[in-house]
Amino acid sequence: MRLGNATATATGGPPQEIFFLGADAQSRRRPWILLEGQDLGAAGGEPSIVVNRQLAKAMALRPGAEVTLRGDCTRGAPTAAPPVRFRIAGVAAFPFDDPKAMTAGARLADFGRTCGLDERGDVDLFLVAARGAGADAAVRSIRALRSDLHAFSNEEIVARFQQVGFSYFRQISTVLSSITLFFGFLLITVLLTVSVNQRFAEIAALRALGFARRRVVLDVLAQAVLLVGTGGVLSLPLGLLLARWLESILHAMPEIPENMHFFAFEPRTLVVHAALLAATAVLAALYPMRLVSRLPIAATLRAETVT
């Protein structure tokens, strides 16, 4: 596979800067999913490309239309390769496209012709199928043999994509989770405080009968744990159903592979969930427990009797 850029021009529209890639058209696993029209055939014949929906919409392209590409596929000085006229074979989805990216894919030979590269030109993406030793060993061997190549395993690419590409979603998730926990903390604190205020006479009577201060304080904490724990347990199946429903909506899109999952269960997340709920229960019960621990028994019973 080769990656680069190109300038696309068509009749009746301004030129567009696009992301251009070349791939082996005879391979069974191509870096796009055909949505409309025909896929690229074997080498030979007139140059043809597949374009994504953004490019097709921006330039009003349909299968069978023609577009001219001028390649810019080198990291140094621009090449002097002449522009190449392509026929639109079909509209395709490129799984890792940016939502606003305009992308086109061609055969390797047509890519090299457009960019002025021969068959042994610079390869931007080097794919290796490792057997036996594993991908990590293959990456280490490639780095040792060719220091000028940037070799990465699938795990490293996915980890880097999660750190960079999903950082925005992690920030949004953190903000929403913090707001939810804060309002949950306030709600439970208010409920416990109201409950304790309504039970002042009962708590004072229990204290007068010999119940220890520690016991009535733990009773308030147990109420907080019961409220938070019930909500936390109910949130797990509800969250699972919501995740399955959202995935069914996303998988209905033609660009999304069936084996791609957007929501995955992780035991570490469950541990964090339980820890946050426990901290919320304890913090929400602090003020009601303080009221119970400092409750004046005699004055409360006298006020209740007078009332």
Beta strands, then each sheet from edge to edge (+ up, - down):
strand 1: 2-9
strand 2: 16-23
strand 3: 33-37
strand 4: 48-51
strand 5: 66-72
strand 6: 84-93
strand 7: 103-107
sheet 1: 3+ 6- 4- 7+ 2+ 1- 5+
end
